[in-house]
């Protein structure tokens, strides 16, 4: 838990996290001055710091350039590997079936399908990627 770290260590950790997605220069900038993609990356970094076991992401890749889309996908996959349940809402069918271990499809508010993705295996301790 980073909140328990001494202030300097916490600042160093945050700077490392920002640098990992190319945002180190923006460390002292207010979020409202970041681009949409940079704000999305920042949001996912903040999610890494929160202890919540479930993450609800509504179209997290919408309107991102290819570089930020890839970085966001890596952050989301990392959150999932760390044991978080990620509910990723998307209109992109191909994306849903390429990354989801379980895909629930709704149409006009009704359940259309609920399928496990055979690409992923269940090892008894949750879904492994």
N, C-alpha and C positions, 0 to 999 in steps of 0.2 A: 504494500500500500504506500504510494508515493507521498501521501499526506503526512506520514509519520517520519519521513526523511528530513534531515536538517535542510534548511532553506537553500544553501549552496548546492547540495547534492540534488535537491529537487529541481532547481533551475538547470543544472547540468543535464539531468535526465530529460527534462522538457525540451531543451535545446537539441539533444541527440534525437529525440522523437521527431521534432520538426525537421531536422537535417535529413532524416531517413526518407522524407517525402519532398525534399527540396524547399522547405519553408523556413530554414534557419534565419535567413535575412529578415523575415517578417515577424520575428519573435516579439518585438515590442510594438507591433502595429495592431490597431483595433481590427476586429474581424470584419467590420463593415467596409473596410478599405481593401479587403481581399477579393479576388475574383470568385465566381461561383464555384469553380473547381477547387480552388484553394480552401474555401469555406467548407466544402464537403470533406476534403482531406482532414481539415482541422476537427470537424465533427467526429470523424472516425477515430482520430487520435484521442480525443476526449473520451470516447466510448471505451477505449482500452484502459483508461484510468478508473472508470466506474466499475463497481462490483456487481452490477446487474447481470443475472444469469440469462436474460432474454433481451434481444435487441430487435426492435421493429424498424426496418428501413423502408421508407416509401420512395421508390424510384431513385435510389442513391446514385445511379449512373446517368441519369437524364441530363442531357445537354453538356456532357463533359467532353473535353478533347481526348483523343486516344491515349495520351500519356497519363492524364489524371484518371481516366477510366481504369487503366491497368493498375495504377497505384491504389485506387479505391478497391478494386477486386482483390488485390493482395492483402490489404488491410482487413477486408471482410473475411477472407479465407483464414487469416491469422486469428481473428476473433473466434471463428468457429472452431479452429484447431485447439484454441485455448479453453474450449469447453462451453462456449456461449451458444445458446440457441439463437440462430439468426433467422428472423422472418423477413424475407426480402420480397417486397411487393414490386411487381413489374408487369408491363404489358408485352414485354419481349419474350415470346414463346421459346425461341431458340436459346436465349440466355437462361431462362428458368430451367430448362431441361439439361443445359450444359453444366450448371453449377449446383442445382438443388438435389439434395438427397431425398427429398419428398416434395412433390409438386402438387399443390391444391389449386385447381382451376375453378374460378367462379364466373358465371355468366348471368348478368342482370340480377345480381344479388343471390343467386342460387348455386349450390354446389354442382359443378359439371363433372369434375373428376378429382380423384385423390389417388395419386400413384407414387409408389416408392421408385426411385431411380435405380435400376440395376447396376449402374456404373459405380455406385457406392456400396460398401459392405457394412453390415452391422456386426461389430465385434463383441457385443454384449455389454459394452460400456458406452453406448451412444454411437452415433454414426461417425465412421472414420473416413477421411478424405484420402 
